[in-house]
């Protein structure tokens, strides 16, 4: 259950990172509220997952999931460039996330 919560937390981290773009410096109320709510939910779920997971692993997976998601959403939503090299590094990030999961010693 902790791993599921951690991945959901990472998805909310992606949401708030992308949401920052829509807040326009927190000048738009609805996107700002949604972004703030995503931050709180993401942190709360990370905290719950960290009860059962090593904090170094939990934090690295949380950040990695958010970073990977934000980078991919940047490509999809904001037409950010996706070169072969950038794609390769995003794959390495995914491999690192999966590797941390597989080597954590926690089911």
DSSP file (Angstrom, degrees, kcal/mol; ACC not computed):
  #  RESIDUE AA STRUCTURE BP1 BP2  ACC     N-H-->O    O-->H-N    N-H-->O    O-->H-N    TCO  KAPPA ALPHA  PHI   PSI    X-CA   Y-CA   Z-CA
    1    1 A X     >        0   0    0      0, 0.0     4,-2.5     0, 0.0     5,-0.2   0.000 360.0 360.0 360.0 -36.3    0.0    0.0    0.0
    2    2 A X  H  >  +     0   0    0      1,-0.2     4,-2.2     2,-0.2     5,-0.1   0.891 360.0  50.6 -61.4 -39.3    2.9    2.4    0.8
    3    3 A X  H  > S+     0   0    0      2,-0.2     4,-2.3     1,-0.2    -1,-0.2   0.891 109.4  50.6 -67.1 -38.3    4.2    2.1   -2.8
    4    4 A X  H  > S+     0   0    0      2,-0.2     4,-2.3     1,-0.2    -2,-0.2   0.934 111.7  47.4 -63.4 -45.6    0.8    2.8   -4.3
    5    5 A X  H  X S+     0   0    0     -4,-2.5     4,-2.6     1,-0.2    -2,-0.2   0.882 110.6  53.3 -62.3 -37.8    0.5    5.9   -2.1
    6    6 A X  H  X S+     0   0    0     -4,-2.2     4,-2.2     2,-0.2    -1,-0.2   0.909 109.0  47.3 -65.9 -41.7    4.0    7.0   -3.0
    7    7 A X  H  X S+     0   0    0     -4,-2.3     4,-2.0     2,-0.2    -2,-0.2   0.909 112.4  49.9 -66.2 -41.0    3.2    6.8   -6.7
    8    8 A X  H  X S+     0   0    0     -4,-2.3     4,-2.2     2,-0.2    -2,-0.2   0.907 109.1  52.8 -62.5 -40.3    0.0    8.7   -6.2
    9    9 A X  H  X S+     0   0    0     -4,-2.6     4,-1.9     1,-0.2    -2,-0.2   0.903 107.8  51.5 -59.6 -41.1    2.0   11.3   -4.3
   10   10 A X  H  X S+     0   0    0     -4,-2.2     4,-2.1     2,-0.2    -1,-0.2   0.859 107.3  52.6 -64.2 -36.0    4.4   11.6   -7.2
   11   11 A X  H  X S+     0   0    0     -4,-2.0     4,-2.2     2,-0.2    -1,-0.2   0.890 109.0  49.2 -67.3 -38.5    1.4   12.1   -9.6
   12   12 A X  H  X S+     0   0    0     -4,-2.2     4,-2.4     2,-0.2    -2,-0.2   0.834 107.8  55.2 -68.6 -30.6    0.2   14.9   -7.4
   13   13 A X  H  X S+     0   0    0     -4,-1.9     4,-2.4     2,-0.2    -2,-0.2   0.918 107.3  49.5 -65.1 -41.7    3.7   16.3   -7.4
   14   14 A X  H  X S+     0   0    0     -4,-2.1     4,-2.6     1,-0.2     5,-0.3   0.927 109.7  53.2 -58.0 -44.6    3.5   16.3  -11.2
   15   15 A X  H  X S+     0   0    0     -4,-2.2     4,-2.6     1,-0.2    -2,-0.2   0.911 111.3  43.6 -60.3 -44.4    0.2   18.1  -11.0
   16   16 A X  H  X S+     0   0    0     -4,-2.4     4,-1.5     2,-0.2    -1,-0.2   0.871 112.1  52.9 -74.0 -31.9    1.4   20.9   -8.8
   17   17 A X  H  X S+     0   0    0     -4,-2.4     4,-0.6     2,-0.2     3,-0.2   0.942 115.7  40.2 -64.1 -45.1    4.6   21.3  -10.8
   18   18 A X  H >X S+     0   0    0     -4,-2.6     3,-1.1     1,-0.2     4,-0.9   0.884 110.2  61.0 -68.0 -38.2    2.6   21.7  -14.0
   19   19 A X  H 3X S+     0   0    0     -4,-2.6     4,-1.4    -5,-0.3     3,-0.4   0.811  90.4  68.7 -59.1 -30.9    0.0   23.8  -12.1
   20   20 A X  H 3X>S+     0   0    0     -4,-1.5     4,-0.7     1,-0.2     5,-0.6   0.876  95.9  54.8 -56.1 -36.7    2.7   26.4  -11.4
   21   21 A X  H X<5S+     0   0    0     -3,-1.1     3,-0.6    -4,-0.6    -1,-0.2   0.885 108.8  47.8 -63.4 -38.3    2.7   27.2  -15.0
   22   22 A X  H 3<5S+     0   0    0     -4,-0.9    -1,-0.2    -3,-0.4     9,-0.2   0.669  99.5  66.7 -79.7 -17.4   -1.1   27.8  -15.0
   23   23 A X  H 3X>S-     0   0    0     -4,-1.4     4,-1.9    -3,-0.3     5,-1.6   0.732  90.7-144.4 -74.4 -19.7   -1.0   30.0  -11.9
   24   24 A X  T <<5S-     0   0    0     -4,-0.7     3,-0.3    -3,-0.6    -3,-0.1   0.961  79.7 -34.1  50.9  56.6    0.9   32.7  -13.7
   25   25 A X  T  4<S-     0   0    0     -5,-0.6    -1,-0.2     1,-0.2    -4,-0.1   0.809 112.6 -62.8  71.9  30.6    2.9   33.6  -10.6
   26   26 A X  T  45S+     0   0    0     -6,-0.3    -1,-0.2     2,-0.1    -2,-0.2   0.809 108.7 120.8  61.1  34.0   -0.1   32.8   -8.3
   27   27 A X  T  <5 +     0   0    0     -4,-1.9     2,-0.6    -3,-0.3    -3,-0.2   0.547  56.7  73.2 -97.8 -10.9   -2.1   35.6   -9.9
   28   28 A X  S  ><S-     0   0    0     -5,-1.6     4,-2.0     1,-0.2     5,-0.2  -0.920  72.1-154.0-107.2 116.1   -4.9   33.3  -11.0
   29   29 A X  H  > S+     0   0    0     -2,-0.6     4,-2.6     2,-0.2     5,-0.2   0.899  85.6  45.9 -60.9 -49.6   -7.0   32.1   -8.1
   30   30 A X  H  > S+     0   0    0      1,-0.2     4,-2.5     2,-0.2     5,-0.2   0.957 116.6  43.1 -65.7 -51.4   -8.4   28.8   -9.3
   31   31 A X  H  > S+     0   0    0      1,-0.2     4,-2.4    -9,-0.2    -1,-0.2   0.880 114.6  53.4 -59.8 -34.1   -5.2   27.4  -10.7
   32   32 A X  H  X S+     0   0    0     -4,-2.0     4,-2.5     2,-0.2    -2,-0.2   0.917 110.0  46.3 -65.9 -42.9   -3.4   28.7   -7.6
   33   33 A X  H  X S+     0   0    0     -4,-2.6     4,-2.6     2,-0.2    -2,-0.2   0.915 114.0  47.9 -65.1 -43.6   -5.9   26.9   -5.3
   34   34 A X  H  X S+     0   0    0     -4,-2.5     4,-2.2     2,-0.2    -2,-0.2   0.893 112.6  49.1 -64.8 -39.4   -5.6   23.6   -7.2
   35   35 A X  H  X S+     0   0    0     -4,-2.4     4,-2.1    -5,-0.2    -2,-0.2   0.927 111.9  48.7 -65.3 -44.9   -1.9   23.8   -7.3
   36   36 A X  H  X S+     0   0    0     -4,-2.5     4,-2.2     1,-0.2    -2,-0.2   0.904 111.1  49.8 -61.3 -42.1   -1.8   24.5   -3.5
   37   37 A X  H  X S+     0   0    0     -4,-2.6     4,-2.7     1,-0.2     5,-0.2   0.894 109.1  52.5 -63.7 -39.8   -4.2   21.5   -2.9
   38   38 A X  H  X S+     0   0    0     -4,-2.2     4,-2.6     2,-0.2    -1,-0.2   0.888 108.0  51.5 -63.6 -38.7   -2.0   19.3   -5.0
   39   39 A X  H  X S+     0   0    0     -4,-2.1     4,-2.5     2,-0.2     5,-0.2   0.943 112.0  45.9 -61.9 -47.8    1.1   20.3   -3.0
   40   40 A X  H  X S+     0   0    0     -4,-2.2     4,-2.6     2,-0.2    -2,-0.2   0.931 115.0  46.2 -63.1 -46.6   -0.7   19.5    0.3
   41   41 A X  H  X S+     0   0    0     -4,-2.7     4,-2.6     2,-0.2     5,-0.2   0.923 112.7  50.9 -62.3 -44.4   -2.0   16.1   -1.0
   42   42 A X  H  X S+     0   0    0     -4,-2.6     4,-2.2    -5,-0.2    -2,-0.2   0.931 113.4  44.0 -59.2 -47.9    1.4   15.2   -2.4
   43   43 A X  H  X S+     0   0    0     -4,-2.5     4,-2.6     2,-0.2    -1,-0.2   0.895 112.9  52.1 -65.8 -40.6    3.2   15.9    0.8
   44   44 A X  H  X S+     0   0    0     -4,-2.6     4,-2.2    -5,-0.2    -2,-0.2   0.927 111.0  46.6 -63.2 -44.7    0.6   14.2    2.9
   45   45 A X  H  X S+     0   0    0     -4,-2.6     4,-2.7     2,-0.2    -1,-0.2   0.887 111.0  52.5 -66.0 -38.0    0.7   11.0    0.9
   46   46 A X  H  X S+     0   0    0     -4,-2.2     4,-2.4    -5,-0.2    -2,-0.2   0.935 109.2  50.6 -60.3 -44.9    4.6   11.1    0.9
   47   47 A X  H  < S+     0   0    0     -4,-2.6     4,-0.4     1,-0.2    -2,-0.2   0.896 111.6  46.8 -60.3 -41.5    4.4   11.4    4.7
   48   48 A X  H >< S+     0   0    0     -4,-2.2     3,-1.2     1,-0.2     4,-0.5   0.924 113.0  48.6 -66.7 -44.2    2.1    8.4    5.0
   49   49 A X  H >X S+     0   0    0     -4,-2.7     3,-1.4     1,-0.3     4,-1.4   0.861 102.8  63.2 -63.6 -34.3    4.2    6.3    2.6
   50   50 A X  T 3< S+     0   0    0     -4,-2.4    -1,-0.3     1,-0.3    -2,-0.2   0.624  85.6  74.9 -69.4 -11.8    7.3    7.2    4.6
   51   51 A X  T <4 S+     0   0    0     -3,-1.2    -1,-0.3    -4,-0.4    -2,-0.2   0.875 113.6  22.3 -62.6 -35.4    5.9    5.4    7.6
   52   52 A X  T <4 S+     0   0    0     -3,-1.4     2,-0.3    -4,-0.5    -2,-0.2   0.572 118.6  65.6-109.7 -13.1    6.7    2.1    5.9
   53   53 A X  S  < S-     0   0    0     -4,-1.4     2,-0.1   -51,-0.1    51,-0.0  -0.810  92.3 -95.9-111.8 151.1    9.4    3.0    3.4
   54   54 A X     >  -     0   0    0     -2,-0.3     4,-3.1     1,-0.1     5,-0.2  -0.447  35.8-129.9 -60.5 135.7   12.9    4.2    4.0
   55   55 A X  H  > S+     0   0    0      1,-0.2     4,-2.9     2,-0.2     5,-0.3   0.865 105.0  54.4 -62.7 -37.1   12.8    8.0    3.7
   56   56 A X  H  > S+     0   0    0      2,-0.2     4,-1.9     1,-0.2    -1,-0.2   0.919 114.0  41.4 -62.4 -42.5   15.7    8.2    1.3
   57   57 A X  H  > S+     0   0    0      2,-0.2     4,-2.6    -3,-0.2     5,-0.3   0.932 115.9  49.4 -68.3 -47.3   14.0    5.8   -1.1
   58   58 A X  H  X S+     0   0    0     -4,-3.1     4,-2.5     1,-0.2    -2,-0.2   0.928 113.9  45.2 -59.8 -46.6   10.6    7.4   -0.6
   59   59 A X  H  X S+     0   0    0     -4,-2.9     4,-2.9    -5,-0.2     5,-0.3   0.918 113.3  49.5 -65.9 -43.0   11.8   10.9   -1.2
   60   60 A X  H  X S+     0   0    0     -4,-1.9     4,-2.7    -5,-0.3    -1,-0.2   0.913 113.9  45.2 -63.7 -42.3   13.9    9.9   -4.3
   61   61 A X  H  X S+     0   0    0     -4,-2.6     4,-2.9     2,-0.2     5,-0.2   0.907 113.7  50.8 -67.2 -40.8   11.0    8.0   -5.9
   62   62 A X  H  X S+     0   0    0     -4,-2.5     4,-2.2    -5,-0.3    -2,-0.2   0.947 115.5  41.0 -60.1 -51.0    8.6   10.9   -5.1
   63   63 A X  H  X S+     0   0    0     -4,-2.9     4,-2.9     2,-0.2     5,-0.2   0.920 116.1  50.2 -64.5 -44.2   10.9   13.5   -6.6
   64   64 A X  H  X S+     0   0    0     -4,-2.7     4,-2.8    -5,-0.3     5,-0.2   0.909 110.8  48.6 -62.7 -42.8   11.8   11.3   -9.5
   65   65 A X  H  X S+     0   0    0     -4,-2.9     4,-2.6     2,-0.2    -1,-0.2   0.926 114.5  46.2 -62.8 -44.1    8.1   10.5  -10.3
   66   66 A X  H  X S+     0   0    0     -4,-2.2     4,-2.7    -5,-0.2    -2,-0.2   0.908 114.1  47.6 -64.5 -41.8    7.3   14.2  -10.1
   67   67 A X  H  X S+     0   0    0     -4,-2.9     4,-2.4     2,-0.2    -2,-0.2   0.923 113.7  47.0 -66.6 -44.1   10.2   15.2  -12.3
   68   68 A X  H  X S+     0   0    0     -4,-2.8     4,-2.4    -5,-0.2     5,-0.2   0.943 115.4  46.1 -62.4 -47.5    9.5   12.6  -14.9
   69   69 A X  H  X S+     0   0    0     -4,-2.6     4,-2.7    -5,-0.2     5,-0.2   0.909 112.7  49.6 -62.0 -43.3    5.9   13.5  -15.0
   70   70 A X  H  X S+     0   0    0     -4,-2.7     4,-2.1     2,-0.2    -1,-0.2   0.903 111.3  49.4 -64.5 -40.9    6.5   17.2  -15.2
   71   71 A X  H  X S+     0   0    0     -4,-2.4     4,-1.5    -5,-0.2    -1,-0.2   0.927 113.8  45.4 -64.1 -44.1    9.0   16.8  -18.0
   72   72 A X  H  X S+     0   0    0     -4,-2.4     4,-2.3     1,-0.2    -2,-0.2   0.904 112.9  49.9 -66.8 -40.3    6.6   14.6  -20.0
   73   73 A X  H  X>S+     0   0    0     -4,-2.7     4,-3.6     1,-0.2     5,-0.6   0.842 105.5  58.5 -68.1 -31.2    3.7   17.0  -19.4
   74   74 A X  H  X5S+     0   0    0     -4,-2.1     6,-1.9    -5,-0.2     4,-1.4   0.900 108.5  45.7 -61.2 -39.9    5.9   19.8  -20.5
   75   75 A X  H  X5S+     0   0    0     -4,-1.5     4,-0.7     4,-0.2    -2,-0.2   0.937 120.2  39.4 -66.2 -46.8    6.4   18.1  -23.8
   76   76 A X  H  <5S+     0   0    0     -4,-2.3    -2,-0.2     2,-0.1    -3,-0.2   0.931 128.2  27.9 -71.8 -47.4    2.7   17.3  -24.1
   77   77 A X  H  <5S+     0   0    0     -4,-3.6    -3,-0.2    -5,-0.2    -2,-0.2   0.807 132.1  29.2 -88.9 -31.2    1.1   20.5  -22.8
   78   78 A X  H  <<S-     0   0    0     -4,-1.4    -3,-0.2    -5,-0.6    -2,-0.1   0.250  98.3-118.5-119.6  11.9    3.7   23.2  -23.6
   79   79 A X     <  +     0   0    0     -4,-0.7    -4,-0.2    -6,-0.2    -3,-0.1   0.827  48.2 173.7  54.9  35.9    5.4   21.8  -26.7
   80   80 A X        -     0   0    0     -6,-1.9    -1,-0.2     1,-0.1    -2,-0.0  -0.458  40.3 -93.4 -69.5 148.3    8.7   21.6  -24.9
   81   81 A X        -     0   0    0     -2,-0.1     2,-0.4     1,-0.1    -1,-0.1  -0.298  32.3-162.9 -68.0 147.1   11.4   20.0  -27.1
   82   82 A X        -     0   0    0     -3,-0.1    -1,-0.1    -7,-0.1     2,-0.1  -0.778  15.1-178.6-130.1  86.8   12.0   16.2  -26.7
   83   83 A X     >  -     0   0    0     -2,-0.4     4,-2.7     1,-0.1     5,-0.2  -0.310  43.2-105.3 -76.9 167.7   15.4   15.4  -28.3
   84   84 A X  H  > S+     0   0    0      1,-0.2     4,-2.4     2,-0.2     5,-0.1   0.896 122.9  50.8 -60.3 -40.3   16.7   11.9  -28.4
   85   85 A X  H  > S+     0   0    0      2,-0.2     4,-2.3     1,-0.2    -1,-0.2   0.933 110.4  47.9 -64.8 -45.7   19.1   12.7  -25.6
   86   86 A X  H  > S+     0   0    0      1,-0.2     4,-2.2     2,-0.2    -2,-0.2   0.922 111.8  50.5 -61.9 -43.6   16.4   14.2  -23.4
   87   87 A X  H  X S+     0   0    0     -4,-2.7     4,-2.1     1,-0.2    -1,-0.2   0.914 109.2  52.3 -59.1 -43.4   14.2   11.2  -24.0
   88   88 A X  H  X S+     0   0    0     -4,-2.4     4,-2.0     1,-0.2    -1,-0.2   0.896 109.2  48.5 -60.9 -41.6   17.2    8.9  -23.1
   89   89 A X  H  X S+     0   0    0     -4,-2.3     4,-2.0     2,-0.2    -1,-0.2   0.851 108.7  53.6 -69.9 -33.2   17.7   10.7  -19.8
   90   90 A X  H  X S+     0   0    0     -4,-2.2     4,-2.1     2,-0.2    -1,-0.2   0.881 107.9  51.3 -65.9 -36.8   14.0   10.5  -19.0
   91   91 A X  H  X S+     0   0    0     -4,-2.1     4,-2.7     2,-0.2    -2,-0.2   0.909 108.1  52.1 -63.9 -41.8   14.2    6.7  -19.6
   92   92 A X  H  X S+     0   0    0     -4,-2.0     4,-2.3     2,-0.2    -2,-0.2   0.884 107.8  52.2 -61.4 -37.6   17.2    6.6  -17.2
   93   93 A X  H  X S+     0   0    0     -4,-2.0     4,-2.3     2,-0.2    -1,-0.2   0.920 109.9  48.3 -63.5 -43.5   15.1    8.5  -14.6
   94   94 A X  H  X S+     0   0    0     -4,-2.1     4,-2.6     1,-0.2     5,-0.2   0.912 110.4  51.4 -62.1 -42.8   12.4    5.9  -15.0
   95   95 A X  H  X S+     0   0    0     -4,-2.7     4,-2.8     1,-0.2    -2,-0.2   0.900 109.3  51.2 -61.1 -40.7   14.9    3.1  -14.7
   96   96 A X  H  X S+     0   0    0     -4,-2.3     4,-2.4     2,-0.2    -2,-0.2   0.910 110.0  49.1 -63.7 -42.4   16.2    4.7  -11.5
   97   97 A X  H  X S+     0   0    0     -4,-2.3     4,-1.9     2,-0.2    -2,-0.2   0.948 114.9  43.7 -61.7 -48.9   12.7    4.9  -10.0
   98   98 A X  H  X S+     0   0    0     -4,-2.6     4,-2.6     1,-0.2    -2,-0.2   0.900 112.5  54.0 -64.2 -40.3   12.0    1.3  -10.8
   99   99 A X  H  X S+     0   0    0     -4,-2.8     4,-1.8    -5,-0.2    -1,-0.2   0.894 106.9  50.5 -62.1 -40.5   15.4    0.3   -9.6
  100  100 A X  H  X S+     0   0    0     -4,-2.4     4,-0.5     2,-0.2    -1,-0.2   0.896 111.1  49.7 -63.6 -39.1   14.8    2.0   -6.2
  101  101 A X  H >< S+     0   0    0     -4,-1.9     3,-0.8     1,-0.2     4,-0.3   0.938 112.5  46.7 -62.3 -47.0   11.5    0.2   -5.9
  102  102 A X  H 3< S+     0   0    0     -4,-2.6     3,-0.3     1,-0.2    -1,-0.2   0.768 118.5  40.4 -69.7 -26.4   13.1   -3.2   -6.7
  103  103 A X  H 3< S+     0   0    0     -4,-1.8    -1,-0.2    -5,-0.2    -2,-0.2   0.323  86.6  94.8-105.8   7.8   16.0   -2.8   -4.4
  104  104 A X  S << S-     0   0    0     -3,-0.8    -1,-0.2    -4,-0.5   -50,-0.1   0.760  81.0-136.7 -72.7 -24.0   14.2   -1.2   -1.4
  105  105 A X        +     0   0    0     -4,-0.3     2,-0.5    -3,-0.3    -1,-0.1   0.574  69.7 112.3  77.2   7.7   13.7   -4.4    0.4
  106  106 A X              0   0    0     -5,-0.3    -1,-0.2     1,-0.1    -2,-0.2  -0.964 360.0 360.0-117.2 127.7   10.1   -3.3    1.2
  107  107 A X              0   0    0     -2,-0.5    -1,-0.1    -3,-0.1  -104,-0.1   0.475 360.0 360.0 -76.1 360.0    7.2   -5.2   -0.4
